[in-house]
Amino acid sequence: MSIIDPVDLTAALVRCPSVTPEEGGALVLLEELLSHAGFDCTRVDRGETSNLFARWGAKGAEKSFGFNGHTDVVPVGDEAAWTVDPFGAEIKDGFLHGRGSTDMKSGVAAFAAAAVDFVRETPPDGAVILTITGDEEGPAKDGTVALLDWMEVNGERMSDCLVGEPTSPEVMGEMMKIGRRGSMTASFTVTGKQGHSAYPHRALNPVPVMARLMDRLASHELDQGTEHFDASTLAVTTIDTGNAATNVIPAQCRATVNIRFNDAHSSSTLSEWLRSEADRISEESGAQVEIETHVSGESFITEPGPLSELVSRAVQQETNRVPEMSTSGGTSDARFVQHHCPVVEFGLVGKTMHAVDERVEVAQIHRLKAIYTRILQDYFR
């Protein structure tokens, strides 16, 4: 009975060119590995997205620990800027290089290797479940959401879940995530009246109207933070008229803001505030203001308790560091899992995520497998 080497598995996954929404062979590889180890595997594909559900143990087991992760990766960008083949999985100077090596094929490899070895060596009284998606880096509508929808229809359930995203900013073991901020985008269109720039009184210029609106939004303090979250933020990401003429006052101006919000708000209350500010500037200026919002996820928190303590203990035993319980960073698929069961995130250092020459320290992959193995051992003890 061979022990699964998580570095070899990471390298094999990196060699799969699984740029969203391409499966690239990554889930085929994992399904073969897990099936051979006695996991019941089901492909849960929806739309262009490939997903994999794998369970060892009885369906509906009272204790069922789950791992969640993704095998899709972002595009390589300018390939000429890379010093290695982005899908070559080259190991040099103690690092494994390649797109997805950090985010997050090493995490998937570590928990898959830990799960396989654990159920072979010490079969637990319960179930071990892996949910792996190919749509985390994309729209995220047909990935983990599809897996959770399928699980609900088919009576599958995790009692607790760990998402293996990179969580440590600089040093392995320094941080875990017990929640995430919400994220939403609002797009504004201000419509005035086009005219000659020499006769501004005959036009209604939407540009200064938009500038005043954006300044009000960006200058507004949303909050000062809450118990587990930093202060919410609003960033103006674009203001544009599409107007190349210097002697024409445009008819329209467009702008977009992105809000990362804590548990003092919901997307609906923020949408109401944005709408009220848009109505206010419209009434003051006479220009028409339209707004469209898109919500990526609401803020959530898994209150510190048995799951976070379990993970924290395992990390401390393997790294001699007590991980900070954080809610910082962007969104992750934990925002979907939190509706299903308690969820936390822990993974390796994410400094090179999405970067040219993305790479992961080989020693970290081994350590991550050891942490995940200890979590499984302690959970089912």
C-alpha positions as CSV (number, residue, x, y, z in Angstrom):
1,M,0.0,0.0,0.0
2,S,1.8,3.1,-1.2
3,I,1.6,6.5,0.5
4,I,0.4,9.3,-1.8
5,D,3.0,11.9,-2.4
6,P,1.3,15.3,-2.4
7,V,4.1,16.9,-4.4
8,D,3.9,14.4,-7.2
9,L,0.1,14.8,-7.2
10,T,0.4,18.6,-7.3
11,A,2.8,18.4,-10.2
12,A,0.5,16.1,-12.1
13,L,-2.4,18.5,-11.5
14,V,-0.3,21.5,-12.6
15,R,0.4,19.7,-15.9
16,C,-3.3,19.7,-16.6
17,P,-4.1,23.0,-18.4
18,S,-7.3,23.6,-16.6
19,V,-7.9,27.3,-17.3
20,T,-11.5,28.1,-16.4
21,P,-13.8,26.6,-17.8
22,E,-11.5,23.9,-19.2
23,E,-11.3,20.7,-17.1
24,G,-7.9,19.9,-18.6
25,G,-7.7,16.4,-17.2
26,A,-7.4,17.5,-13.6
27,L,-10.7,16.0,-12.3
28,V,-10.2,12.9,-14.4
29,L,-6.9,12.3,-12.6
30,L,-8.4,12.9,-9.2
31,E,-11.5,10.7,-9.9
32,E,-9.2,7.8,-10.9
33,L,-7.1,8.2,-7.8
34,L,-10.1,8.5,-5.4
35,S,-12.1,5.7,-7.0
36,H,-9.1,3.4,-6.7
37,A,-8.9,4.2,-3.0
38,G,-12.6,3.2,-2.5
39,F,-14.3,6.6,-2.8
40,D,-17.7,6.7,-4.5
41,C,-17.2,9.3,-7.1
42,T,-19.8,11.3,-9.1
43,R,-19.1,13.9,-11.8
44,V,-21.5,16.8,-11.2
45,D,-21.2,18.7,-14.4
46,R,-23.3,21.8,-15.2
47,G,-23.1,24.0,-18.2
48,E,-19.4,24.2,-19.2
49,T,-18.2,23.4,-15.8
50,S,-16.9,20.0,-14.6
51,N,-17.1,19.2,-10.8
52,L,-16.3,16.1,-8.8
53,F,-18.0,14.7,-5.7
54,A,-16.2,11.9,-3.8
55,R,-17.3,10.2,-0.6
56,W,-15.6,7.4,1.4
57,G,-17.9,5.9,4.0
58,A,-21.6,5.6,4.3
59,K,-24.0,8.1,2.8
60,G,-25.7,10.1,5.5
61,A,-23.1,9.2,8.2
62,E,-23.5,11.1,11.4
63,K,-20.0,12.4,11.2
64,S,-18.8,13.4,7.7
65,F,-15.8,15.7,7.3
66,G,-15.6,17.5,4.0
67,F,-12.8,19.3,2.0
68,N,-13.6,21.8,-0.7
69,G,-11.3,23.1,-3.4
70,H,-10.9,23.9,-7.1
71,T,-8.7,22.8,-9.9
72,D,-9.5,25.6,-12.4
73,V,-6.8,28.3,-12.7
74,V,-6.6,31.8,-14.1
75,P,-5.0,32.4,-17.5
76,V,-1.2,32.6,-17.6
77,G,-1.1,36.1,-19.0
78,D,2.0,37.0,-20.9
79,E,3.6,33.6,-21.3
80,A,6.9,35.3,-22.5
81,A,7.2,36.8,-19.1
82,W,7.4,33.4,-17.4
83,T,10.8,31.9,-16.8
84,V,9.4,28.3,-16.8
85,D,6.6,26.5,-18.7
86,P,3.4,27.6,-16.9
87,F,2.1,24.0,-17.1
88,G,5.5,22.2,-16.8
89,A,5.4,21.7,-13.0
90,E,9.2,22.3,-12.9
91,I,10.8,21.9,-9.5
92,K,13.9,24.1,-8.8
93,D,15.4,25.6,-5.7
94,G,12.9,23.9,-3.5
95,F,9.8,25.3,-5.3
96,L,7.3,23.7,-7.7
97,H,6.5,26.2,-10.4
98,G,3.4,26.5,-12.5
99,R,0.0,28.1,-12.9
100,G,-2.2,26.9,-10.1
101,S,0.6,25.5,-8.0
102,T,-0.4,27.9,-5.2
103,D,-4.0,28.6,-6.1
104,M,-4.9,25.9,-5.4
105,K,-3.8,22.6,-6.9
106,S,-1.3,22.1,-4.0
107,G,-4.2,22.4,-1.5
108,V,-6.3,20.0,-3.5
109,A,-3.4,17.5,-3.8
110,A,-2.7,17.8,0.0
111,F,-6.2,17.1,1.1
112,A,-6.8,14.4,-1.5
113,A,-3.5,12.6,-0.4
114,A,-4.4,13.1,3.2
115,A,-7.9,11.7,2.7
116,V,-6.7,8.6,0.7
117,D,-4.0,7.7,3.1
118,F,-6.2,8.3,6.2
119,V,-9.1,6.0,5.1
120,R,-6.7,3.3,4.0
121,E,-4.6,3.3,7.2
122,T,-7.3,4.1,9.8
123,P,-10.8,3.7,8.3
124,P,-13.0,6.1,10.3
125,D,-16.4,5.6,11.8
126,G,-18.0,8.2,9.5
127,A,-17.5,9.6,6.0
128,V,-14.9,11.7,4.3
129,I,-16.2,13.9,1.5
130,L,-14.3,15.8,-1.2
131,T,-16.1,18.5,-3.3
132,I,-13.8,19.8,-6.1
133,T,-14.9,22.3,-8.7
134,G,-13.7,23.7,-12.0
135,D,-15.5,27.0,-11.6
136,E,-14.0,29.0,-8.7
137,E,-11.9,31.4,-10.7
138,G,-14.8,32.1,-13.1
139,P,-18.4,33.1,-12.6
140,A,-18.7,30.5,-9.8
141,K,-22.3,29.8,-10.7
142,D,-21.9,26.2,-11.8
143,G,-19.1,25.0,-9.5
144,T,-19.5,24.6,-5.7
145,V,-23.1,25.9,-6.0
146,A,-23.9,23.0,-8.4
147,L,-22.2,20.5,-6.1
148,L,-24.2,21.7,-3.1
149,D,-27.4,21.6,-5.1
150,W,-26.7,18.1,-6.2
151,M,-25.9,17.0,-2.6
152,E,-29.2,18.4,-1.4
153,V,-31.2,16.6,-4.0
154,N,-29.3,13.3,-3.4
155,G,-29.3,13.4,0.4
156,E,-25.5,13.9,0.8
157,R,-24.2,16.1,3.6
158,M,-21.0,17.3,5.3
159,S,-21.2,17.9,9.0
160,D,-18.1,20.2,8.8
161,C,-16.0,21.5,5.9
162,L,-12.5,22.9,5.4
163,V,-11.7,24.9,2.2
164,G,-8.1,24.5,1.3
165,E,-7.5,27.9,-0.2
166,P,-4.1,29.6,0.6
167,T,-4.7,31.6,3.8
168,S,-1.3,32.6,5.1
169,P,0.1,36.0,3.9
170,E,3.8,35.3,4.6
171,V,4.5,32.3,6.8
172,M,2.9,28.9,6.8
173,G,0.4,28.5,9.7
174,E,0.0,32.2,10.6
175,M,-3.6,32.6,9.5
176,M,-6.9,30.7,9.0
177,K,-10.2,32.1,7.8
178,I,-13.3,31.8,9.8
179,G,-15.4,34.1,7.6
180,R,-15.3,36.4,4.6
181,R,-16.5,39.9,3.8
182,G,-19.3,40.3,1.4
183,S,-18.6,41.6,-2.1
184,M,-20.8,43.5,-4.5
185,T,-20.3,45.7,-7.6
186,A,-22.5,48.7,-8.6
187,S,-22.5,50.2,-12.1
188,F,-23.8,53.7,-12.6
189,T,-24.9,55.5,-15.8
190,V,-25.5,59.2,-15.7
191,T,-27.4,60.6,-18.7
192,G,-27.3,64.3,-19.5
193,K,-27.6,66.2,-22.8
194,Q,-24.8,66.2,-25.5
195,G,-23.6,69.6,-26.7
196,H,-20.7,71.8,-27.9
197,S,-18.1,72.4,-25.2
198,A,-18.1,76.1,-26.2
199,Y,-21.7,76.3,-25.2
200,P,-22.0,74.3,-22.0
201,H,-25.2,76.1,-21.0
202,R,-27.0,74.4,-23.8
203,A,-25.9,70.9,-22.6
204,L,-26.2,68.9,-19.4
205,N,-22.8,67.5,-18.7
206,P,-23.0,64.1,-17.0
207,V,-19.2,64.1,-16.1
208,P,-19.2,66.5,-13.2
209,V,-22.5,64.9,-12.0
210,M,-20.8,61.5,-11.9
211,A,-17.7,63.0,-10.3
212,R,-19.7,64.4,-7.4
213,L,-21.6,61.1,-7.0
214,M,-18.3,59.1,-6.9
215,D,-16.7,61.5,-4.5
216,R,-19.7,61.2,-2.1
217,L,-19.6,57.5,-2.2
218,A,-15.9,57.2,-1.8
219,S,-15.8,59.7,1.0
220,H,-18.5,58.1,3.0
221,E,-17.5,56.0,6.0
222,L,-19.5,52.8,5.9
223,D,-18.5,51.7,9.4
224,Q,-15.5,51.4,11.7
225,G,-15.4,47.6,11.7
226,T,-17.1,44.9,13.8
227,E,-16.0,42.3,16.3
228,H,-14.5,39.9,13.6
229,F,-14.2,42.2,10.6
230,D,-12.2,45.2,9.5
231,A,-14.1,48.3,8.3
232,S,-16.0,47.9,5.1
233,T,-14.5,49.5,2.0
234,L,-15.8,51.1,-1.3
235,A,-13.4,51.6,-4.2
236,V,-14.2,53.5,-7.4
237,T,-12.8,51.2,-10.1
238,T,-13.7,53.1,-13.3
239,I,-15.2,56.4,-14.7
240,D,-15.6,56.5,-18.4
241,T,-17.4,58.4,-21.1
242,G,-16.0,56.8,-24.2
243,N,-15.6,60.3,-25.6
244,A,-12.5,61.0,-27.7
245,A,-13.6,64.5,-28.8
246,T,-12.3,67.5,-26.9
247,N,-15.0,69.8,-28.1
248,V,-18.0,67.7,-27.3
249,I,-19.8,67.4,-24.0
250,P,-20.9,63.7,-23.9
251,A,-24.4,62.5,-23.3
252,Q,-23.5,59.8,-20.9
253,C,-20.9,58.9,-18.3
254,R,-20.4,55.5,-16.6
255,A,-18.7,54.4,-13.4
256,T,-18.3,51.3,-11.3
257,V,-17.6,50.8,-7.6
258,N,-16.8,47.7,-5.7
259,I,-17.8,47.3,-2.1
260,R,-16.3,44.8,0.4
261,F,-18.6,44.8,3.4
262,N,-18.7,43.3,6.9
263,D,-21.6,41.9,8.9
264,A,-22.8,45.4,9.7
265,H,-24.4,45.4,6.3
266,S,-26.2,43.3,3.7
267,S,-26.1,43.7,0.0
268,S,-29.8,44.9,0.1
269,T,-29.1,47.7,2.7
270,L,-26.1,48.8,0.7
271,S,-28.1,48.8,-2.5
272,E,-30.7,51.0,-0.9
273,W,-28.0,53.4,0.2
274,L,-26.5,53.5,-3.3
275,R,-29.9,54.1,-4.8
276,S,-30.7,57.0,-2.4
277,E,-27.4,58.7,-3.3
278,A,-28.1,58.2,-7.0
279,D,-31.6,59.7,-6.5
280,R,-30.2,62.6,-4.6
281,I,-27.6,63.6,-7.2
282,S,-30.2,63.2,-9.9
283,E,-32.6,65.6,-8.1
284,E,-29.8,68.1,-7.6
285,S,-28.5,68.0,-11.2
286,G,-31.5,67.2,-13.3
287,A,-29.5,64.3,-14.9
288,Q,-30.9,60.8,-15.1
289,V,-29.0,58.3,-13.0
290,E,-29.4,54.5,-13.4
291,I,-27.8,51.8,-11.3
292,E,-27.2,48.1,-11.6
293,T,-25.8,45.9,-8.9
294,H,-24.2,42.5,-8.8
295,V,-23.7,40.6,-5.6
296,S,-20.8,38.1,-5.4
297,G,-21.6,37.0,-1.8
298,E,-22.8,38.2,1.6
299,S,-20.5,38.5,4.5
300,F,-20.5,35.5,6.9
301,I,-18.8,34.3,10.0
302,T,-18.3,30.8,11.5
303,E,-18.2,31.7,15.1
304,P,-15.0,30.4,16.8
305,G,-15.8,27.0,18.3
306,P,-15.1,23.2,17.8
307,L,-14.2,23.4,14.1
308,S,-11.9,26.4,14.3
309,E,-10.3,25.0,17.4
310,L,-9.8,21.6,15.7
311,V,-8.0,23.3,12.8
312,S,-6.0,25.6,15.0
313,R,-4.8,22.8,17.2
314,A,-3.6,20.8,14.2
315,V,-1.8,23.8,12.7
316,Q,-0.1,24.6,16.0
317,Q,1.1,21.0,16.4
318,E,2.6,20.9,12.9
319,T,4.0,24.4,12.6
320,N,4.4,25.6,16.2
321,R,2.2,28.6,15.3
322,V,-1.2,29.5,16.5
323,P,-3.1,30.8,13.4
324,E,-4.8,34.1,13.6
325,M,-8.6,33.7,13.0
326,S,-9.2,36.2,10.2
327,T,-11.9,37.3,7.8
328,S,-9.6,39.3,5.5
329,G,-9.1,38.9,1.8
330,G,-11.4,38.4,-1.1
331,T,-14.2,35.9,-1.7
332,S,-13.9,32.2,-1.8
333,D,-16.3,29.2,-2.2
334,A,-16.7,29.1,1.6
335,R,-19.4,31.7,1.0
336,F,-21.5,29.0,-0.6
337,V,-20.5,26.2,1.8
338,Q,-21.5,28.2,4.8
339,H,-25.1,27.7,3.9
340,H,-24.6,23.9,4.1
341,C,-22.5,23.4,7.2
342,P,-19.8,25.1,9.5
343,V,-16.8,26.0,7.3
344,V,-13.3,27.4,7.8
345,E,-10.4,27.8,5.5
346,F,-6.8,26.9,5.9
347,G,-4.0,26.5,3.4
348,L,-0.5,27.5,2.5
349,V,1.2,30.8,1.8
350,G,-0.5,32.6,-1.1
351,K,2.1,35.2,-2.1
352,T,2.4,34.2,-5.8
353,M,-1.3,33.5,-6.5
354,H,-2.3,34.6,-10.0
355,A,1.3,35.9,-10.6
356,V,3.8,35.3,-13.3
357,D,6.1,32.4,-12.2
358,E,3.5,31.2,-9.7
359,R,5.2,28.7,-7.4
360,V,4.8,26.8,-4.1
361,E,7.5,25.7,-1.7
362,V,7.7,21.9,-1.8
363,A,8.1,21.6,1.9
364,Q,4.9,23.5,2.4
365,I,2.9,20.9,0.4
366,H,4.2,18.1,2.7
367,R,3.4,20.1,5.8
368,L,-0.1,20.9,4.5
369,K,-0.8,17.2,4.0
370,A,0.4,16.5,7.5
371,I,-2.0,19.2,8.9
372,Y,-4.9,17.9,7.0
373,T,-4.1,14.3,8.1
374,R,-4.0,15.4,11.8
375,I,-7.3,17.2,11.4
376,L,-8.9,14.0,10.1
377,Q,-7.4,11.9,12.8
378,D,-8.6,14.3,15.6
379,Y,-12.0,14.8,14.1
380,F,-12.8,11.0,14.0
381,R,-10.9,10.1,17.2
